[in-house]
Amino acid sequence: MERVRVFVDEAVLGNFPPVCVKDGVRTTDRLTVTQPIGAGPLSWAWLLVFLGPVGWILLLVLAAVARGGGEVLTVELPWSETAYRRAVHARRYRRTGALATVVLATVALVVHSHPAPASGLLVFCLVALATAALAVTVVATVRLARERVTVDLDASRRWVTIGRVHPAFAQAVQPHVDRPIPAGSLSDSR
């Protein structure tokens, strides 16, 4: 996987060659990626967890009152249908595996707390199934991490670095980076 650096206007407008960011194949499909920029207004609020129940209540109140408030960068990237389906399937497997793990572990605890004939075998089978569901969850999480594209805005707020992209996409984007920046595209930051 590679990284490319492009002008922020190009990234926001999605002015990229029609090459999938993940697979490197030709595509006309697009995917909008939204990335929080900098620290949000509640970036420090997790410290309230250490105050016990009072801190938890304050954290819930702050989370309910805060309305996003943080700055975000929205980038439109070329993304093939195949890459999109892989990510959707991985999310679905992760959710299903996590839910199955919780349900099977809970049932195993209930069966274990009420001993009956052959309950030991049933608990063993339920724990084995919960372990298999947890393995599905972990594998799906790893696949999702592999499919994820990173989007970072530099300190000057002029350049966006897109990471974990296919080499064919990086090669196709390179000629676009070398072209001159349009005169009216820089905004006055005063």
N, C-alpha and C positions, 0 to 999 in steps of 0.2 A: 504494500500500500504506500501511496505517496502523498505529498502535500503540494498544494498550489497556492500562490498568493495573487489576488486579483484586486482591482480597484473596487471600493465599496459600492459605487454606483452600478458597476457591472454585476456584482453579486446580488444586490437588491432587485435590480430589474431582470435578473435571470438571463443576461446576455452571454450565454455560453454556447459553444458548438453543440450540435445534437448528438452528444455521446454520453451514454449513461455513466454517472459518477461511480457506480459500484461494479458494473459488469463490463464497461468499455464497449458496449454495442451501440449501434445507431438507434436513436429513439426520439420521438417527438413528445413523449410524456414528460410531465414536470411534477416535482414534489416540493412543497413549501416547507422549509425547515426554520423553526423559530428557536433562537438561542438567547437566554438571559445574558445581559451584559453587566459586568461589575456586580457589586454586592447589592442585593435588594434591601428594602427597608427593614426586613425582619431577619437579616443575616446573623445578627447577634442574639436573637430571641431564643434560640435553642438552649442558651445558658439558663433560662428559667426552669428547665427540667430539673436542675439541681436544687431548686427551692422546694421540692416536694409537691404535694397536692395544691398548695397555693400558687406555686409557679406554673403548674399544669393548667390551672384555671386561667391565669393571666395569659398564658400562651394561647389557649383556645380563644380567649376574647380578642387578643391581638390578631390572630389569624382570621377571625371573623370580620374584624374591622378593616384590616388591610385589604386593599383592592388591587392586587398585582403590584402597583406602584413602581416596580423595577423597570429598568429600561430593557428593551429586547431588540434583537437584530433578526429580521426576517429575510431569508434568502430563498430564491427559487432556483432549484437545481434540476438538471435533466436526469430522470430516473426511469428505468425501464419497468415495464409491467412485471417481468419476472422477478426483479429485485424487490419490488413492492410486495409481491405475493409471498416471497420468502420471509420478509419481515412480518407480514400479517400472520402467517402460519406460526412463526416462532413466538409471537405475542400470544396467540391462541393456545399453543402448547404450554407456554409458561403459566398462563392463568389457570388452565385446566389442571396442570400438574400441581400447582400450589393449592388449589381448592381440593383436589383429591388427597393430597398429603394431609391437609388439616382434617378433612372428614374422616379418613381412614385412621389417623392417629387418635382422634376423639372417640371413634367407635371402639378402637382397641383399648383405650383407657376405661371406657364404660364397661366393656366385657370383662376386663381384668378386675375391676372393682366389684363385680358380681359373679363370684366363682360358681361355675356349674360344670357338669360333666363335659369333658372335651373342650373346655374354654381355653386351656393352655394352647392347644393346637390352633384354635380360631384366632387367639391373640397373636400367635406366631405368624399366621398367614396374613393377618391384617397389618402387622408391622412390616412384613416383607413387601406387601403391596404399597404401603406408605413410603417405604424406602425407594421402591421403583418409581413412584410418582415424584418423589423428591429428585431422583436422578433425571427424570424428564424435565423437571423445572430448571435444574442446573444447566443441562445441555441447551435448552431453549434460551436461557439467559446468556450463555456464552455466544450462541448464534446471533442474538440481538446485538450484543456488544461488537461482534465482528461486522455487522451490517451498519452500525452507527457511523455517521460522518460527523467530524468535528468542525465547528465553525467558530473562529476566533477573530475578534476585532482588535487591531493594534492600538497602541496608546494615542497615535495621531488621529485615529478614527478615519483614516483614508484607505487603509488596506485591510482586506479580509483574507485570513488563511483558512483554507478548506483542507482538512486532513482526512486520512484514511480513504483516499480516492484511488480508483483504478489507474494504472499507468497510462492506458490509452486516453483516458480523460485528461490526465495531466499533460500529456503530449499535445492533445488537441487544443487545450487552453493556452499553452505557451505562446503561440503567435498573437493571441488577443492581449496578453499582458504587455508585450513589447510595443504595442501601438500607442501613439500619443493620447493623452487625456484630453477630452473635449473641453474647450475653454469655459463653457458655462456650467460644467458639472461640479466644480468645487463650490461648496457653500461657505459663506462667511461665518465663522464661529464666534463672532463677538456678540 
